[in-house]
Amino acid sequence: MAFTSDWHQAVIEEFADALAENREPSITGRAALKVHHLIDAIEKAGASGERVKLKEFYDAV
């Protein structure tokens, strides 16, 4: 999968602003990690051709 870095750049800039302003970022690390676990599950299901239980991926978060 190919994605541009534009969206990531905006998230990183917002995160840096949150640090500078001593506030929570709009997207937390925990929320981002859940998205990455979802992507891992999609890739695993695609590679195996089988259903994947998301709980297996989210329990780590």
C-alpha atoms as an extended CHARMM CRD file, in Angstrom:
* protein
*
        61  EXT
         1         1  MET       CA              0.0000000000        0.0000000000        0.0000000000  PROA      1               0.0000000000
         2         2  ALA       CA              1.2980000000        3.4080000000       -0.8860000000  PROA      2               0.0000000000
         3         3  PHE       CA              0.2980000000        6.4590000000        1.1150000000  PROA      3               0.0000000000
         4         4  THR       CA              1.5470000000       10.0050000000        0.9380000000  PROA      4               0.0000000000
         5         5  SER       CA              3.2200000000       11.4390000000        3.9980000000  PROA      5               0.0000000000
         6         6  ASP       CA              1.0060000000       14.5520000000        4.0380000000  PROA      6               0.0000000000
         7         7  TRP       CA             -1.4030000000       13.2100000000        6.6480000000  PROA      7               0.0000000000
         8         8  HSD       CA              1.4120000000       11.9050000000        8.8450000000  PROA      8               0.0000000000
         9         9  GLN       CA              3.1950000000       15.2380000000        8.6230000000  PROA      9               0.0000000000
        10        10  ALA       CA              0.0780000000       17.0420000000        9.8570000000  PROA      10              0.0000000000
        11        11  VAL       CA             -0.2990000000       14.6110000000       12.7750000000  PROA      11              0.0000000000
        12        12  ILE       CA              3.3580000000       15.0070000000       13.7400000000  PROA      12              0.0000000000
        13        13  GLU       CA              3.0910000000       18.8050000000       13.6100000000  PROA      13              0.0000000000
        14        14  GLU       CA             -0.0600000000       18.7490000000       15.7440000000  PROA      14              0.0000000000
        15        15  PHE       CA              1.6770000000       16.4260000000       18.2220000000  PROA      15              0.0000000000
        16        16  ALA       CA              4.6480000000       18.8050000000       18.4630000000  PROA      16              0.0000000000
        17        17  ASP       CA              2.2520000000       21.7080000000       19.0370000000  PROA      17              0.0000000000
        18        18  ALA       CA              0.5200000000       19.7490000000       21.7980000000  PROA      18              0.0000000000
        19        19  LEU       CA              3.8570000000       19.1480000000       23.5160000000  PROA      19              0.0000000000
        20        20  ALA       CA              4.7910000000       22.8220000000       23.2360000000  PROA      20              0.0000000000
        21        21  GLU       CA              1.3930000000       23.8510000000       24.6080000000  PROA      21              0.0000000000
        22        22  ASN       CA              1.3980000000       21.1810000000       27.3550000000  PROA      22              0.0000000000
        23        23  ARG       CA             -1.8830000000       19.6270000000       26.2060000000  PROA      23              0.0000000000
        24        24  GLU       CA             -3.1230000000       16.2750000000       24.9580000000  PROA      24              0.0000000000
        25        25  PRO       CA             -2.6800000000       15.7380000000       21.2230000000  PROA      25              0.0000000000
        26        26  SER       CA             -5.8460000000       15.2980000000       19.1770000000  PROA      26              0.0000000000
        27        27  ILE       CA             -4.7080000000       11.7770000000       18.2650000000  PROA      27              0.0000000000
        28        28  THR       CA             -3.1140000000        9.8950000000       21.1340000000  PROA      28              0.0000000000
        29        29  GLY       CA             -0.4220000000        7.2730000000       20.7530000000  PROA      29              0.0000000000
        30        30  ARG       CA             -2.8620000000        4.6610000000       22.0290000000  PROA      30              0.0000000000
        31        31  ALA       CA             -5.4040000000        5.5340000000       19.3150000000  PROA      31              0.0000000000
        32        32  ALA       CA             -2.7160000000        5.4360000000       16.6370000000  PROA      32              0.0000000000
        33        33  LEU       CA             -1.5160000000        2.0620000000       17.8970000000  PROA      33              0.0000000000
        34        34  LYS       CA             -5.0480000000        0.6640000000       17.5530000000  PROA      34              0.0000000000
        35        35  VAL       CA             -5.0880000000        1.7530000000       13.9130000000  PROA      35              0.0000000000
        36        36  HSD       CA             -1.7710000000        0.0110000000       13.3120000000  PROA      36              0.0000000000
        37        37  HSD       CA             -3.1180000000       -3.1530000000       14.9510000000  PROA      37              0.0000000000
        38        38  LEU       CA             -6.1350000000       -2.9640000000       12.6370000000  PROA      38              0.0000000000
        39        39  ILE       CA             -3.8330000000       -2.6910000000        9.6150000000  PROA      39              0.0000000000
        40        40  ASP       CA             -1.8660000000       -5.7150000000       10.8850000000  PROA      40              0.0000000000
        41        41  ALA       CA             -5.1100000000       -7.6900000000       11.1900000000  PROA      41              0.0000000000
        42        42  ILE       CA             -6.1740000000       -6.7450000000        7.6620000000  PROA      42              0.0000000000
        43        43  GLU       CA             -2.8010000000       -7.8200000000        6.2790000000  PROA      43              0.0000000000
        44        44  LYS       CA             -2.8940000000      -11.1020000000        8.2280000000  PROA      44              0.0000000000
        45        45  ALA       CA             -6.4150000000      -11.8660000000        6.9870000000  PROA      45              0.0000000000
        46        46  GLY       CA             -5.4410000000      -11.0300000000        3.4270000000  PROA      46              0.0000000000
        47        47  ALA       CA             -2.3480000000      -13.2200000000        3.5440000000  PROA      47              0.0000000000
        48        48  SER       CA             -4.0870000000      -16.1890000000        5.1570000000  PROA      48              0.0000000000
        49        49  GLY       CA             -7.4780000000      -15.8510000000        3.4790000000  PROA      49              0.0000000000
        50        50  GLU       CA             -9.0530000000      -16.4410000000        6.8890000000  PROA      50              0.0000000000
        51        51  ARG       CA            -10.9920000000      -14.2960000000        9.3040000000  PROA      51              0.0000000000
        52        52  VAL       CA             -8.9620000000      -12.6500000000       12.0030000000  PROA      52              0.0000000000
        53        53  LYS       CA            -10.3650000000      -11.7210000000       15.3910000000  PROA      53              0.0000000000
        54        54  LEU       CA             -9.5460000000       -8.1070000000       16.1320000000  PROA      54              0.0000000000
        55        55  LYS       CA             -9.5600000000       -8.8480000000       19.8510000000  PROA      55              0.0000000000
        56        56  GLU       CA             -6.2680000000      -10.6760000000       19.3230000000  PROA      56              0.0000000000
        57        57  PHE       CA             -4.7350000000       -7.4340000000       18.0930000000  PROA      57              0.0000000000
        58        58  TYR       CA             -6.4490000000       -4.9990000000       20.4660000000  PROA      58              0.0000000000
        59        59  ASP       CA             -5.6730000000       -6.8810000000       23.6700000000  PROA      59              0.0000000000
        60        60  ALA       CA             -2.0950000000       -5.6540000000       23.3850000000  PROA      60              0.0000000000
        61        61  VAL       CA             -3.2040000000       -2.0090000000       23.5540000000  PROA      61              0.0000000000
